[in-house]
Amino acid sequence: MNLDEFLSAKPLFYDVIDYGRFPRAYAMIADRLPAPAIVHIVGTNGKGSTGRFLAEALHRSGKRTGHYTSPHILRFNERIWIDGEDISDADLEEAHRRLLALLPSEVAESLSYFEYTTLLAMIAFEECDYVVLEAGLGGEHDATNAFEKVLSVFTPIDLDHAAFLGTTVEEVAQTKLRSMTRLALLGSQKHPEVETIARKIADAKGTRLHTLHERITPAIREWALQLGIKNGLSIYLRDNLELAMCAFELLGFEARAELFDQGALFGRLSRIAPNVTLDVGHNPLAAREIARVYAGKKVTLVYNTYRDKDYREILFILSPIIERVEIIDVNEPRIALRSDLEAALDGLAIPYASFERIDDAKDYLVFGSFSVAETFLKRMNH
């Protein structure tokens, strides 16, 4: 059975998660997996772009480097990046074959989509010196936390996935921050209690915890500003670039502007047409950054959302920049009911319609989950 067929039989999401399943499977084959130096990226927003900035710099400095990110937008191969390129179909199938040979069939079949693909990525990273490993849903219980790490990097933490991570910032922060290893870097936080919790956990674990504020230098600030202007990075992406630079130096390297001269990972405020910008943010923290970027401007928002997201809060945050919302139909079981989304828009007095096509006379922001981005891009390409 090829990888597509194997993964298609697995649900992408579960109502209840078995936190012991992945550690048991990993323990069976840990001694036969590669052991690169792993940098673990955990947080609510900014994981993908921070990880790619760091991975690209490690690669340019001469280290064989892998970057594991999720989810993908158009092709699964986007999740596994090695030395500047997404993994090839042939290498994916070879890694799948090798992993199935290592795991008992009943164990391979029991693993979730994300759990299996995490092990798949580690097989693919066999020749890598460094791997930047992005957490999926959480931190402490995430499949990516099973591996030995040399550095934990925490991007901004906010409310998200309340059903699994907690209903307060404190609960979410504890779940994510308890994943920290012996050396950790905490990025800038909106909620001051996040740093308080991080320091308590670091003290209990004996972790050397650094904050971005403590580690950043005038040179890094200047490089991030210059590269941000050159590469069209928004303020929040420049923040992620600064965090990646400081993480690079904590690994023992010297940050230089040329190592980080790159655009953002696709889907992070990506200009995909003269009047269309795409962003895969899907929570209030991401919405606040978007509202800050577009302050004083008006856009047509192409939107849909998962029903477990706080879309009323997201739309309220975005309302000052919205001319109107155009709802794009997404064929995904987790998508919110159209009637619920319309009720939220009515309550906020935001005009809306169904998305049909792009009008060249309007400015569009496509904002929402990876599924929204995928659906929009496929319609654009038809």
C-alpha positions as CSV (number, residue, x, y, z in Angstrom):
1,M,0.0,0.0,0.0
2,N,1.5,3.3,-1.0
3,L,1.7,6.3,1.3
4,D,-1.3,8.1,-0.1
5,E,-3.5,5.0,0.3
6,F,-2.1,4.3,3.8
7,L,-2.7,7.8,5.1
8,S,-6.1,8.2,3.5
9,A,-7.3,5.4,5.8
10,K,-6.4,7.5,8.9
11,P,-8.5,10.2,10.4
12,L,-6.9,13.6,10.5
13,F,-8.5,14.5,13.8
14,Y,-9.7,12.7,16.9
15,D,-12.3,13.7,19.5
16,V,-10.1,11.9,22.1
17,I,-6.4,11.5,21.9
18,D,-4.5,8.5,23.3
19,Y,-1.3,10.2,24.6
20,G,0.4,6.9,25.3
21,R,0.1,5.5,21.8
22,F,3.0,7.4,20.1
23,P,5.5,7.0,23.0
24,R,4.9,3.2,22.9
25,A,5.5,3.0,19.1
26,Y,8.5,5.3,19.3
27,A,10.1,3.1,22.1
28,M,9.9,0.1,19.8
29,I,12.1,1.6,17.1
30,A,14.0,4.5,18.8
31,D,17.3,2.8,18.6
32,R,16.9,2.3,14.8
33,L,16.0,6.0,14.1
34,P,18.5,8.7,13.2
35,A,19.6,11.0,16.0
36,P,20.2,14.5,14.6
37,A,20.4,17.6,16.8
38,I,16.7,18.5,17.1
39,V,15.4,22.0,17.6
40,H,11.8,21.8,18.8
41,I,9.5,24.7,17.8
42,V,6.4,25.1,20.0
43,G,3.7,27.8,20.3
44,T,0.4,29.0,19.0
45,N,1.5,31.2,16.0
46,G,4.7,31.7,14.1
47,K,6.0,28.1,14.3
48,G,6.3,27.5,10.6
49,S,8.0,30.8,9.6
50,T,10.4,30.7,12.6
51,G,11.3,27.2,11.9
52,R,11.9,27.8,8.2
53,F,14.1,30.9,8.9
54,L,16.2,28.8,11.2
55,A,16.4,25.7,9.0
56,E,17.4,27.8,6.0
57,A,20.2,29.5,8.0
58,L,21.5,26.1,9.3
59,H,21.5,24.7,5.7
60,R,23.3,27.8,4.4
61,S,25.9,27.5,7.1
62,G,26.9,24.1,5.7
63,K,24.8,21.7,7.9
64,R,22.5,19.1,6.4
65,T,19.2,20.3,7.7
66,G,15.6,19.0,7.8
67,H,12.4,20.9,8.7
68,Y,9.2,19.2,9.6
69,T,6.1,21.5,9.5
70,S,2.4,20.9,9.3
71,P,-0.1,20.9,7.9
72,H,0.5,21.3,4.2
73,I,-1.4,23.5,1.8
74,L,-1.3,21.7,-1.6
75,R,1.0,18.7,-1.4
76,F,2.0,16.4,1.5
77,N,5.7,16.9,0.5
78,E,5.6,20.4,1.9
79,R,5.8,18.9,5.4
80,I,9.2,17.4,5.0
81,W,11.9,19.9,3.8
82,I,15.5,18.8,3.4
83,D,18.4,21.1,2.4
84,G,16.2,23.7,0.6
85,E,13.8,21.4,-1.1
86,D,10.5,19.6,-0.3
87,I,11.0,15.9,-0.2
88,S,10.5,14.0,-3.6
89,D,7.7,11.5,-4.1
90,A,10.2,8.7,-4.5
91,D,12.0,9.5,-1.3
92,L,8.7,9.7,0.5
93,E,7.7,6.2,-0.7
94,E,11.1,4.9,0.3
95,A,10.8,6.3,3.8
96,H,7.3,4.8,4.0
97,R,8.5,1.4,3.0
98,R,11.3,1.5,5.6
99,L,9.0,2.6,8.4
100,L,6.5,-0.1,7.7
101,A,9.4,-2.6,7.8
102,L,10.3,-1.3,11.3
103,L,6.9,-1.1,12.9
104,P,4.5,-4.1,13.5
105,S,1.6,-3.6,11.2
106,E,-1.0,-3.3,13.9
107,V,1.1,-0.5,15.5
108,A,1.5,1.4,12.2
109,E,-2.2,1.1,11.5
110,S,-3.1,2.4,15.0
111,L,-1.0,5.6,14.8
112,S,-2.8,8.8,13.9
113,Y,-2.0,10.6,10.6
114,F,0.3,13.1,12.4
115,E,2.0,10.4,14.6
116,Y,2.8,8.3,11.6
117,T,4.1,11.2,9.5
118,T,6.3,12.4,12.4
119,L,8.1,9.0,12.4
120,L,8.1,9.1,8.6
121,A,9.9,12.5,8.7
122,M,12.5,11.2,11.1
123,I,13.3,8.3,8.7
124,A,13.6,10.8,5.8
125,F,16.0,13.0,7.9
126,E,18.5,10.1,8.2
127,E,21.4,12.1,6.7
128,C,20.6,15.4,8.5
129,D,22.9,17.0,11.1
130,Y,20.1,19.3,12.4
131,V,16.3,18.9,12.3
132,V,13.9,21.7,13.1
133,L,10.8,19.9,14.4
134,E,7.6,21.8,14.6
135,A,5.0,20.7,17.2
136,G,1.5,20.0,15.9
137,L,-1.4,20.4,18.3
138,G,0.3,21.1,21.6
139,G,3.7,20.6,23.3
140,E,4.0,18.3,26.3
141,H,1.9,15.4,24.8
142,D,2.8,16.2,21.1
143,A,4.3,13.4,19.1
144,T,7.3,15.6,18.3
145,N,8.1,15.9,22.0
146,A,9.2,12.2,22.3
147,F,12.6,12.9,20.7
148,E,15.7,14.1,22.5
149,K,16.2,17.8,21.8
150,V,19.1,20.2,22.0
151,L,16.9,23.4,22.1
152,S,13.3,24.3,22.7
153,V,12.0,27.5,21.0
154,F,8.7,29.0,22.0
155,T,6.8,31.3,19.7
156,P,3.9,33.4,21.0
157,I,1.4,31.4,23.0
158,D,-2.3,32.2,23.2
159,L,-5.7,30.4,23.4
160,D,-6.2,27.7,20.7
161,H,-7.5,24.1,20.5
162,A,-9.3,24.7,23.8
163,A,-10.8,21.2,23.8
164,F,-7.4,19.6,24.1
165,L,-5.1,22.3,25.6
166,G,-7.2,24.2,28.1
167,T,-9.6,27.1,28.3
168,T,-7.2,29.7,29.8
169,V,-3.9,31.1,28.6
170,E,-2.3,29.6,31.8
171,E,-3.5,26.1,30.9
172,V,-2.4,26.3,27.3
173,A,1.0,27.8,28.3
174,Q,1.6,25.0,30.9
175,T,0.8,22.3,28.3
176,K,3.2,23.8,25.7
177,L,6.0,24.9,28.1
178,R,6.3,21.6,29.9
179,S,7.8,20.3,26.6
180,M,11.0,22.4,27.2
181,T,14.3,20.6,27.2
182,R,17.6,21.6,29.0
183,L,18.1,24.7,26.9
184,A,15.1,26.9,25.9
185,L,14.4,30.3,24.2
186,L,11.1,32.1,24.8
187,G,9.9,34.5,22.2
188,S,8.0,37.7,22.8
189,Q,4.6,37.1,24.5
190,K,1.4,39.0,24.5
191,H,0.4,37.5,27.9
192,P,2.9,38.3,30.7
193,E,1.8,35.2,32.6
194,V,3.4,33.0,29.9
195,E,6.9,34.1,31.0
196,T,6.1,33.6,34.6
197,I,5.0,30.1,33.9
198,A,8.0,29.4,31.7
199,R,10.4,30.5,34.5
200,K,8.7,28.2,37.1
201,I,8.8,25.2,34.7
202,A,12.5,26.0,33.8
203,D,13.4,26.1,37.5
204,A,11.7,22.8,38.2
205,K,13.4,21.1,35.2
206,G,16.8,22.7,35.6
207,T,16.4,24.3,32.2
208,R,18.6,27.2,31.0
209,L,15.8,29.5,29.9
210,H,16.6,32.6,27.7
211,T,14.1,35.2,26.5
212,L,14.2,37.0,23.2
213,H,14.5,40.3,25.1
214,E,17.6,39.0,26.9
215,R,19.3,37.5,23.8
216,I,18.6,40.0,21.1
217,T,21.4,42.3,20.0
218,P,21.4,45.6,18.1
219,A,22.9,43.9,15.1
220,I,20.1,41.3,15.0
221,R,17.4,44.0,15.3
222,E,19.0,45.9,12.4
223,W,19.4,42.9,10.2
224,A,15.8,41.8,10.8
225,L,14.6,45.3,10.0
226,Q,16.6,45.5,6.8
227,L,15.7,42.0,5.6
228,G,12.1,42.6,6.5
229,I,12.0,45.6,4.3
230,K,13.9,43.9,1.5
231,N,11.7,40.7,1.6
232,G,8.4,42.3,2.4
233,L,8.0,40.8,5.8
234,S,5.3,42.1,8.1
235,I,6.1,43.1,11.7
236,Y,5.1,39.7,13.1
237,L,7.3,37.9,10.5
238,R,10.2,40.2,11.5
239,D,9.6,39.2,15.1
240,N,9.9,35.5,14.0
241,L,13.0,36.3,12.1
242,E,14.6,37.8,15.2
243,L,13.6,34.7,17.2
244,A,15.2,32.4,14.6
245,M,18.4,34.5,14.7
246,C,18.7,34.3,18.4
247,A,18.0,30.5,18.3
248,F,20.8,30.1,15.7
249,E,23.2,31.8,18.1
250,L,22.1,29.7,21.1
251,L,23.1,26.7,19.0
252,G,26.6,28.1,18.9
253,F,26.6,29.7,15.5
254,E,27.2,33.4,14.5
255,A,24.1,35.0,13.0
256,R,24.8,36.9,9.8
257,A,22.4,38.7,7.6
258,E,23.2,36.7,4.5
259,L,22.2,33.4,6.2
260,F,18.7,34.8,6.9
261,D,18.1,36.7,3.6
262,Q,14.8,34.9,2.6
263,G,11.1,35.4,2.2
264,A,8.6,33.9,4.6
265,L,7.2,30.4,4.3
266,F,4.4,30.3,1.7
267,G,1.0,31.1,3.2
268,R,2.3,33.7,5.7
269,L,1.0,37.0,4.3
270,S,2.0,35.7,0.8
271,R,1.1,38.0,-2.1
272,I,-0.2,35.5,-4.7
273,A,-1.6,38.1,-7.1
274,P,-1.4,41.9,-7.4
275,N,-4.6,42.2,-5.4
276,V,-4.7,39.0,-3.4
277,T,-2.8,38.2,-0.1
278,L,-3.0,34.7,1.5
279,D,-2.5,33.9,5.2
280,V,-3.2,30.6,6.9
281,G,-3.6,32.1,10.4
282,H,-6.8,30.9,12.0
283,N,-7.0,32.1,15.6
284,P,-7.4,35.4,17.4
285,L,-3.7,36.0,17.9
286,A,-3.1,35.7,14.1
287,A,-6.1,37.9,13.5
288,R,-4.7,40.7,15.7
289,E,-1.4,40.6,13.7
290,I,-3.4,40.8,10.4
291,A,-5.5,43.7,11.7
292,R,-2.3,45.5,12.7
293,V,-0.7,44.9,9.3
294,Y,-3.8,46.2,7.5
295,A,-4.7,49.1,9.9
296,G,-6.2,52.0,8.0
297,K,-7.0,49.8,4.9
298,K,-10.1,47.9,3.8
299,V,-10.1,44.5,2.2
300,T,-12.6,41.9,1.0
301,L,-12.1,38.9,3.3
302,V,-12.3,35.5,1.7
303,Y,-13.1,33.3,4.7
304,N,-14.3,30.1,6.3
305,T,-13.4,28.4,9.5
306,Y,-13.4,25.3,11.6
307,R,-16.3,25.1,14.0
308,D,-13.9,24.7,17.0
309,K,-12.3,28.1,16.3
310,D,-13.5,31.3,18.0
311,Y,-14.6,32.8,14.7
312,R,-16.8,35.4,16.3
313,E,-13.8,36.8,18.1
314,I,-11.7,36.5,15.0
315,L,-14.2,38.4,12.9
316,F,-14.6,41.0,15.6
317,I,-10.9,41.6,15.6
318,L,-10.8,41.9,11.8
319,S,-13.9,44.0,11.5
320,P,-12.2,47.4,11.2
321,I,-10.4,46.2,8.1
322,I,-13.2,44.3,6.4
323,E,-15.2,45.8,3.5
324,R,-17.2,42.6,3.3
325,V,-16.7,38.9,3.8
326,E,-17.0,36.4,0.9
327,I,-17.6,32.9,2.3
328,I,-15.7,30.2,0.4
329,D,-17.2,26.7,0.5
330,V,-14.7,24.1,1.9
331,N,-15.4,20.4,1.7
332,E,-14.1,19.4,5.2
333,P,-16.1,17.8,8.0
334,R,-14.7,20.2,10.6
335,I,-15.9,23.4,8.8
336,A,-18.4,25.5,10.7
337,L,-22.1,25.4,9.7
338,R,-22.8,28.1,7.2
339,S,-25.8,29.3,9.3
340,D,-23.6,29.7,12.4
341,L,-21.0,31.7,10.4
342,E,-23.7,33.9,8.9
343,A,-25.2,34.5,12.4
344,A,-21.8,35.7,13.6
345,L,-21.5,38.0,10.7
346,D,-25.0,39.3,11.2
347,G,-24.3,39.9,14.9
348,L,-21.2,42.0,13.9
349,A,-23.1,43.8,11.1
350,I,-20.5,42.7,8.6
351,P,-21.8,42.4,5.0
352,Y,-21.2,39.0,3.4
353,A,-21.8,37.0,0.3
354,S,-20.6,33.7,-1.3
355,F,-17.2,33.8,-2.9
356,E,-17.5,33.4,-6.7
357,R,-14.4,34.9,-8.3
358,I,-11.7,37.5,-7.9
359,D,-12.6,41.0,-9.0
360,D,-9.5,42.8,-10.2
361,A,-10.8,46.1,-8.9
362,K,-10.8,44.9,-5.2
363,D,-8.1,44.0,-2.7
364,Y,-8.6,40.5,-1.2
365,L,-7.3,38.9,1.9
366,V,-7.7,35.1,2.0
367,F,-7.5,34.2,5.7
368,G,-8.3,31.0,7.6
369,S,-7.2,27.5,7.9
370,F,-4.9,25.6,5.6
371,S,-8.0,24.0,4.2
372,V,-9.3,27.5,3.2
373,A,-6.0,28.2,1.5
374,E,-5.9,24.9,-0.3
375,T,-9.5,25.3,-1.6
376,F,-8.9,28.9,-2.7
377,L,-5.6,28.1,-4.5
378,K,-7.2,25.1,-6.3
379,R,-10.1,27.3,-7.5
380,M,-7.6,30.0,-8.6
381,N,-5.7,27.4,-10.7
382,H,-8.7,26.0,-12.5
